[in-house]
Amino acid sequence: MGNRTLFIVEVDGFEGERSRIELSDASGAPLRVLYCVATRNEKTGVLQFVDYGYQTLEEAREAWPNAS
C-alpha cells in the first residue's frame, strides 16, 4: 500500500428508505458490526475499503498493524 495512511473503519448495519447494509457471518447469523480497512482517495478525499469483513477490532489490527 506504499505510504498511504490506512484506517480501520467500524461498519454497522443500516436500513433507510432507499438502501440498506446487512451484516452477517459466513453462516448467515446477523452481526452488529464488522471492521474494514480503508485508505483515503487522494483525488476525492473519500475513504475506500481495501480489505473487508473482520468480526473484531483485534482481528483487523492483527492483519493490518499499521492501520490507525
N, C-alpha and C positions, 0 to 999 in steps of 0.2 A: 504494500500500500504506500510505499515511499514515505514522504514526510508529512502526509496528511494526518490531521488530528482525527482520532476515532472516538466515538461516543457510544456508550451503552444506553439504549432507549427502552424504557418500560412501556409496553403497549397493552392497553386494556380493551376489552370488548366495547362495542358501541352499537346502538341502534337508533337511527334517526328516521325521518320521514322518507328520505330518498336513498339512503345507503346504510350499511352496517358492517361491522367487523365481528366475526365469530371466532372464538379461540377454543381449541380443543387439543387434547393429546392424540397420539397415534391410534389409540383405541376409540376415539370419539368422545371421551369424557371431557366435559367442559373445564376450561381453565379460567381463572380470574384475570391473570396477566401472563405475558411472556416477555422475554427480553431479546432485543435485536441489537446489532451493531451497525452504526451508520457513520458516514463521512459527509462533510458539507460540500455541496457542489459549488465550486469557486465562481461560476458564472451566475447562478441563480440564488445562491445562499441557502438553498433547500437541503435538508438532511435526506440522504438517500441510503437505504439499507444495503449493506454489503454481506451480512450474514443474519440468519433468521432463527427464531424458534427455540431459544433456551428457556427451560422451565424455571430456572432460578437465576438470580443475580450472580451467585457464586459460580455457576456453570459458565456464564458469559465471561466473567472476569478471568476464569481459568483458561478459557480458549483464547481470549484477547487481553492479555495482561497489560498492554499499553493503552487500552481504551480508558477514557475518562468516565 
